[in-house]
Amino acid sequence: MEIILMVILLITGLAVGLAAGVLGVGGCFIMVPIQFWVLAQMGIDPTIAIRIAFGTNLAVVLPTAMSGAYGHNLKGAVLWKQTAYLGVFGFFGAIVGAYVASNLPGDVLTTAFGIVILLGAIRMLTAKPPKIDEEITQSPMLYAVAGIIFGLLSGIIGIGGGVVMIPIMVMGLKFKMHQAVGTSTAVMALITIGGILSYMYNGWNVAELPAYSLGYVNMLQFALLAGTSIPMAYVGSKIAHKLSPKNLRKIFIAVMLYMGLKMIGVYSWLGLPL
């Protein structure tokens, strides 16, 4: 890999860590497109490249989410009982999701998921936030269903799942915004383990993988991205608690809108360099 491509990945890691800490998302809307572009520059087949981008993205999300969760936990924003329910069921959902992604065209998956994200953003934009005295949902069944959904989407599209988790946590499970952001980072750490293992297994005997690959997880890209994203996630978690819940909500909706349009391919259709 050329030095310039390595530098681009290091800078990308900084942006990913900031997004993870501030917004409670894995930063896939930054990582996946750039990883895919880097792999394309290396001459990797597009189908293999997008799967490596997904698998490696999850590998980066794992330590980044752990770093962000540590920072949020210091502020008391991680609800560990809810994390356990969502994380365990999400783990198994991610295994199945990664298997699906290893056998379906990437453009179909990204378009479908982009639509889901846009719908989530619109829902958060138009719905009223939970009342301050409204209690968090306690039903184990709801957490199990939500965890499986988070895991499936995380595995299928190779993301940490925070961009889907947070709207459901806020609107469906009645989390406060800071609790949703903090808890989602901890849940991501559990869910991504299942997805990583599945991407490694399903890509293990695939030909034409780039050097330093374990299945669909490229360890060189992982090292470059994680090296800067992990410390930045902790910094981002500190920044998040200096923002009001209202402003945090607005930032998150803006990120969801951007990511949804990006994954559907709207910017490419319009010829916009976004």
C-alpha positions in Angstrom: 0.0 0.0 0.0 1.3 3.4 -0.9 2.2 5.9 1.8 -0.4 8.4 0.7 -3.1 5.8 1.1 -1.9 5.0 4.6 -2.0 8.7 5.6 -5.5 8.9 4.2 -6.6 6.0 6.4 -4.9 7.5 9.5 -6.8 10.8 9.0 -10.0 8.8 8.4 -9.5 7.1 11.8 -9.5 10.5 13.5 -12.8 11.4 12.0 -14.3 8.0 12.8 -13.2 8.2 16.5 -14.8 11.7 16.8 -18.1 10.4 15.3 -18.1 7.4 17.6 -17.5 9.4 20.8 -19.8 12.3 20.0 -22.6 10.6 18.3 -22.4 7.0 19.4 -22.1 5.7 15.8 -19.4 3.5 14.4 -18.4 6.0 11.7 -19.1 3.6 8.8 -20.4 6.5 6.7 -16.8 7.7 6.7 -14.8 4.4 6.8 -16.6 2.2 4.3 -16.5 4.6 1.3 -12.8 5.5 1.9 -11.8 1.9 2.5 -13.6 0.9 -0.6 -11.8 3.6 -2.6 -8.4 2.6 -1.2 -8.9 -1.0 -2.1 -10.1 0.0 -5.6 -6.8 2.0 -6.0 -5.0 -1.2 -5.1 -6.8 -3.1 -7.9 -9.0 -5.2 -5.7 -12.2 -6.6 -7.3 -15.2 -4.3 -6.3 -17.3 -7.2 -4.9 -14.4 -8.3 -2.7 -13.5 -4.7 -1.9 -16.9 -3.8 -0.5 -17.0 -7.0 1.7 -13.5 -6.2 3.1 -14.6 -2.7 3.8 -17.6 -4.0 5.7 -15.6 -6.6 7.7 -12.7 -4.3 8.5 -15.1 -1.6 9.4 -16.5 -3.8 12.1 -13.1 -4.7 13.4 -12.3 -1.0 13.8 -15.7 -0.3 15.4 -14.9 -2.8 18.2 -12.0 -1.1 20.0 -13.4 2.4 19.0 -16.7 1.6 20.7 -15.0 0.2 23.7 -13.0 3.4 24.1 -16.2 5.5 23.7 -18.1 3.3 26.1 -15.4 3.8 28.7 -15.7 7.6 28.4 -19.6 7.5 28.5 -19.5 5.1 31.5 -17.5 7.6 33.5 -20.5 10.0 33.0 -23.0 7.4 34.0 -24.5 7.2 30.6 -24.2 3.5 30.0 -27.1 1.3 31.2 -25.4 -2.1 31.6 -28.5 -4.3 32.2 -30.0 -3.0 28.9 -26.5 -3.4 27.2 -26.4 -7.1 28.2 -29.8 -7.8 26.6 -29.2 -5.9 23.4 -25.6 -7.0 23.1 -26.1 -10.8 23.5 -29.0 -11.0 21.0 -27.2 -8.6 18.7 -24.1 -10.8 18.7 -26.0 -13.7 17.1 -27.9 -11.4 14.8 -24.6 -10.0 13.5 -23.3 -13.5 12.7 -26.3 -14.2 10.5 -26.2 -10.7 9.0 -22.5 -11.0 7.9 -23.3 -14.4 6.3 -26.1 -12.8 4.3 -23.7 -9.9 3.2 -21.1 -12.4 2.1 -23.6 -13.9 -0.4 -25.5 -10.8 -1.7 -24.5 -7.9 -4.0 -23.2 -4.9 -2.0 -25.2 -2.3 -4.0 -28.5 -4.0 -3.1 -27.7 -4.1 0.6 -26.4 -0.5 0.8 -29.4 0.9 -1.1 -31.9 -0.9 1.2 -30.1 0.2 4.3 -29.8 3.7 3.1 -33.6 3.9 2.9 -33.9 2.5 6.4 -31.6 5.1 7.8 -33.4 8.0 6.0 -36.7 6.7 7.4 -35.1 6.7 10.9 -33.9 10.2 10.5 -37.3 11.5 9.4 -38.9 9.7 12.3 -36.5 11.4 14.8 -37.0 14.7 13.1 -40.8 14.7 13.2 -41.5 12.8 16.5 -41.6 14.4 19.8 -38.8 13.4 22.2 -39.9 11.2 25.3 -41.1 13.2 28.3 -38.5 13.7 30.9 -40.4 11.6 33.5 -41.1 8.7 31.1 -39.4 5.5 32.3 -37.2 3.3 30.1 -38.9 0.2 28.8 -38.1 -2.9 30.9 -39.5 -5.7 28.7 -36.8 -8.4 28.0 -38.7 -9.4 24.9 -38.5 -6.0 23.4 -34.8 -5.8 24.1 -34.3 -9.3 22.5 -36.1 -8.3 19.3 -34.3 -4.9 19.1 -30.9 -6.7 19.7 -31.5 -9.1 16.9 -32.5 -6.3 14.5 -29.4 -4.3 15.5 -27.2 -7.3 15.0 -28.7 -8.3 11.6 -28.3 -4.8 10.2 -24.8 -4.4 11.7 -23.7 -7.7 10.1 -25.4 -7.1 6.7 -23.9 -3.7 6.1 -20.8 -3.9 8.2 -21.5 -1.1 10.6 -21.6 -0.8 14.4 -25.3 -0.2 14.3 -25.5 3.0 16.4 -27.2 4.9 13.6 -30.1 2.4 13.8 -29.9 1.7 17.6 -30.2 5.3 18.8 -33.5 6.1 17.1 -35.1 2.9 18.3 -33.6 3.4 21.8 -35.0 7.0 22.0 -38.4 6.5 20.3 -39.1 2.9 21.1 -37.3 2.0 24.3 -37.6 5.5 25.9 -33.9 6.2 26.5 -32.8 9.7 27.1 -30.5 11.0 24.3 -27.3 10.8 26.3 -28.2 7.4 27.6 -28.9 6.2 24.1 -25.6 7.4 22.8 -23.6 6.0 25.7 -25.4 2.6 25.8 -25.2 2.2 22.0 -21.4 2.4 22.2 -21.3 -0.5 24.7 -23.8 -2.5 22.7 -21.7 -2.0 19.5 -18.7 -3.5 21.2 -20.6 -6.8 21.8 -22.5 -6.9 18.4 -19.4 -6.3 16.3 -17.6 -9.4 17.7 -20.2 -11.6 16.1 -20.0 -9.8 12.8 -16.2 -9.8 12.8 -16.0 -13.6 13.4 -18.6 -14.2 10.6 -16.8 -12.0 8.1 -13.5 -13.8 8.8 -15.1 -17.2 8.5 -17.0 -16.5 5.3 -14.1 -14.9 3.5 -11.4 -17.3 4.7 -10.8 -19.2 1.5 -11.7 -16.4 -1.0 -9.1 -15.8 -3.7 -7.6 -12.4 -4.5 -7.7 -11.0 -1.0 -5.0 -8.3 -0.4 -2.1 -9.0 1.9 -2.6 -9.1 5.7 -6.2 -10.3 5.3 -8.0 -12.7 7.7 -11.0 -13.5 5.5 -12.8 -10.2 4.8 -11.0 -8.4 7.6 -7.8 -6.6 6.5 -5.4 -6.2 9.4 -3.3 -3.5 7.8 -6.3 -1.2 7.3 -7.5 -2.1 10.7 -4.2 -1.0 12.3 -4.1 2.3 10.5 -7.8 3.2 11.2 -7.9 1.9 14.8 -4.6 3.5 15.7 -6.1 7.0 15.5 -9.9 6.3 16.0 -9.5 4.7 19.5 -8.0 7.7 21.3 -10.2 10.1 19.4 -13.3 8.2 20.5 -12.5 8.9 24.1 -12.0 12.6 23.3 -15.3 12.6 21.4 -17.2 11.1 24.4 -16.0 14.1 26.5 -17.2 16.6 23.9 -20.7 14.9 23.7 -21.4 15.7 27.4 -20.7 19.3 26.8 -23.5 19.5 24.2 -27.2 19.8 25.1 -29.5 16.8 24.3 -31.3 19.1 21.8 -28.1 19.9 19.9 -26.9 16.3 20.1 -30.2 15.2 18.5 -29.8 17.7 15.7 -26.3 16.6 14.9 -27.3 13.0 14.9 -30.2 13.6 12.5 -27.9 15.5 10.2 -25.5 12.6 10.2 -28.3 10.1 9.5 -29.6 12.1 6.5 -26.1 12.4 5.0 -25.4 8.7 5.5 -28.7 7.5 4.1 -28.3 9.6 0.9 -24.7 8.5 0.6 -25.5 4.8 0.8 -28.4 5.1 -1.7 -26.1 6.8 -4.1 -28.0 10.1 -4.5 -24.8 12.2 -4.5 -23.3 10.1 -7.3 -26.5 10.4 -9.4 -26.4 14.2 -8.9 -22.6 14.3 -9.7 -21.8 15.8 -6.3 -18.4 15.1 -4.7 -19.9 14.1 -1.3 
